[in-house]
Amino acid sequence: MMKYIVVLLTRKDQLEDDGISLDEYLSEVPQFLSDILEKCDHRVIAFNNKSKDVQINWRQTTDLLKIIEKMKAKNGYKPFTNNLTDRVKKVVEEDRMKN
């Protein structure tokens, strides 16, 4: 599952106000978050929620979409599945065959 996760942090504006880069912030996060980032191949992005600047908002969105596209390519463009989704698909298909 972790190969399908992107960590999206908010309040990038606060980091900027404090003069801290995302990399600096991430170097000091608790171990549990560091472990999550490692397991998801360090796919992380921070958004400035307060920005009214269209260019900043566009760039944030574009950067997120680039991360997602790279992740999809790395995963062979296969969607995330697990046992639960497989079972639901099977039940739906069985139900469809009955009707």
LUMKEDREN-255244 format. One record per residue (C-alpha): residue number from 1; x, y, z. Coordinates in nm, 4 decimals. Each point is the difference from the previous one (the first is absolute). Layout:
# residues N
+-------+----------+----------+----------+
: tivex :        x :        y :        z :
+-------+----------+----------+----------+
:   NUM :        X :        Y :        Z :
...
+-------+----------+----------+----------+
END
This chain:
# residues 99
+-------+----------+----------+----------+
: tivex :        x :        y :        z :
+-------+----------+----------+----------+
:     1 :   0.0000 :   0.0000 :   0.0000 :
:     2 :   0.2797 :   0.2435 :   0.0808 :
:     3 :   0.1086 :   0.0103 :  -0.3618 :
:     4 :  -0.3286 :   0.1818 :  -0.0740 :
:     5 :   0.0274 :   0.2692 :   0.2694 :
:     6 :   0.0951 :   0.3651 :  -0.0361 :
:     7 :   0.0318 :   0.1940 :   0.3249 :
:     8 :  -0.1576 :   0.3443 :  -0.0340 :
:     9 :   0.0886 :   0.2433 :   0.2755 :
:    10 :  -0.1820 :   0.3274 :   0.0502 :
:    11 :   0.1104 :   0.3321 :   0.1480 :
:    12 :   0.3031 :   0.0450 :  -0.2237 :
:    13 :  -0.0632 :   0.3700 :   0.0519 :
:    14 :   0.0913 :  -0.0421 :   0.3671 :
:    15 :   0.3267 :  -0.1693 :  -0.0934 :
:    16 :   0.0755 :   0.2854 :  -0.2386 :
:    17 :  -0.0833 :   0.2588 :   0.2675 :
:    18 :   0.2402 :  -0.1783 :   0.2361 :
:    19 :   0.2708 :  -0.0157 :  -0.2688 :
:    20 :   0.0020 :  -0.3805 :  -0.0011 :
:    21 :   0.0155 :  -0.2079 :  -0.3165 :
:    22 :  -0.2052 :  -0.3165 :  -0.0353 :
:    23 :   0.3208 :  -0.2055 :   0.0011 :
:    24 :   0.1133 :   0.1646 :   0.3248 :
:    25 :  -0.3394 :  -0.0673 :   0.1566 :
:    26 :   0.0020 :  -0.3625 :  -0.1129 :
:    27 :   0.3466 :  -0.0552 :   0.1467 :
:    28 :  -0.1450 :   0.0639 :   0.3456 :
:    29 :  -0.3344 :  -0.1836 :  -0.0116 :
:    30 :  -0.0830 :  -0.2753 :   0.2504 :
:    31 :   0.1271 :  -0.3465 :  -0.0860 :
:    32 :  -0.3467 :  -0.1367 :  -0.0864 :
:    33 :  -0.0403 :   0.2633 :  -0.2732 :
:    34 :   0.3524 :  -0.0558 :  -0.1245 :
:    35 :  -0.0820 :  -0.3725 :  -0.0252 :
:    36 :  -0.3167 :   0.0732 :  -0.1994 :
:    37 :   0.1905 :   0.2265 :  -0.2377 :
:    38 :   0.2637 :  -0.2653 :  -0.0533 :
:    39 :  -0.2614 :  -0.2677 :  -0.0681 :
:    40 :  -0.1754 :   0.2174 :  -0.2595 :
:    41 :   0.3282 :   0.0793 :  -0.1789 :
:    42 :   0.0105 :   0.3551 :   0.1404 :
:    43 :  -0.2950 :   0.1160 :  -0.2104 :
:    44 :  -0.0857 :   0.3128 :   0.1936 :
:    45 :  -0.1185 :   0.3466 :  -0.0885 :
:    46 :  -0.1081 :   0.2992 :   0.2058 :
:    47 :  -0.2778 :   0.2402 :  -0.0953 :
:    48 :  -0.0422 :   0.3635 :   0.0939 :
:    49 :  -0.3684 :   0.0067 :   0.0879 :
:    50 :  -0.0182 :   0.3756 :   0.0468 :
:    51 :   0.1340 :   0.1095 :  -0.3351 :
:    52 :  -0.2371 :   0.1918 :  -0.2228 :
:    53 :   0.2672 :   0.0164 :  -0.2708 :
:    54 :  -0.1274 :  -0.1940 :  -0.3006 :
:    55 :   0.3539 :  -0.0809 :  -0.1156 :
:    56 :   0.0970 :  -0.1481 :   0.3381 :
:    57 :  -0.3177 :  -0.2069 :   0.0139 :
:    58 :   0.0514 :  -0.1168 :  -0.3591 :
:    59 :   0.3639 :  -0.0940 :   0.0701 :
:    60 :  -0.0970 :  -0.1955 :   0.3134 :
:    61 :  -0.2658 :  -0.1905 :  -0.1921 :
:    62 :   0.2350 :  -0.0651 :  -0.2906 :
:    63 :   0.2736 :  -0.1228 :   0.2345 :
:    64 :  -0.2438 :  -0.2389 :   0.1683 :
:    65 :  -0.1178 :  -0.1334 :  -0.3353 :
:    66 :   0.3637 :  -0.0581 :  -0.1045 :
:    67 :   0.0626 :  -0.2009 :   0.3171 :
:    68 :  -0.3144 :  -0.2032 :  -0.0647 :
:    69 :   0.0949 :  -0.0620 :  -0.3626 :
:    70 :   0.3488 :  -0.1206 :   0.0989 :
:    71 :  -0.1563 :  -0.2266 :   0.2630 :
:    72 :  -0.2445 :  -0.1432 :  -0.2541 :
:    73 :   0.2814 :  -0.0671 :  -0.2469 :
:    74 :   0.2124 :  -0.1665 :   0.2679 :
:    75 :  -0.2977 :  -0.2227 :   0.0856 :
:    76 :  -0.0537 :  -0.0970 :  -0.3614 :
:    77 :  -0.3222 :   0.2034 :  -0.0218 :
:    78 :  -0.1721 :  -0.2710 :   0.2020 :
:    79 :  -0.2650 :   0.1195 :   0.2468 :
:    80 :   0.0220 :  -0.0746 :   0.3687 :
:    81 :  -0.1815 :  -0.3159 :   0.0978 :
:    82 :  -0.0198 :  -0.2090 :   0.3113 :
:    83 :  -0.1979 :  -0.3016 :   0.1121 :
:    84 :  -0.3005 :   0.2117 :   0.0912 :
:    85 :  -0.0221 :   0.1701 :  -0.3391 :
:    86 :   0.0473 :  -0.3349 :  -0.1727 :
:    87 :  -0.2827 :  -0.1540 :   0.2044 :
:    88 :  -0.2304 :   0.2939 :  -0.0685 :
:    89 :   0.0689 :  -0.0266 :  -0.3736 :
:    90 :  -0.0768 :  -0.3725 :   0.0135 :
:    91 :  -0.3313 :   0.0542 :   0.1834 :
:    92 :  -0.1005 :   0.2766 :  -0.2420 :
:    93 :   0.0823 :  -0.2209 :  -0.2976 :
:    94 :  -0.1920 :  -0.2936 :   0.1481 :
:    95 :  -0.2967 :   0.2247 :   0.0652 :
:    96 :   0.0159 :   0.1305 :  -0.3552 :
:    97 :   0.0035 :  -0.3553 :  -0.1380 :
:    98 :  -0.3123 :  -0.0869 :   0.2021 :
:    99 :  -0.1945 :   0.2955 :  -0.1403 :
+-------+----------+----------+----------+
END
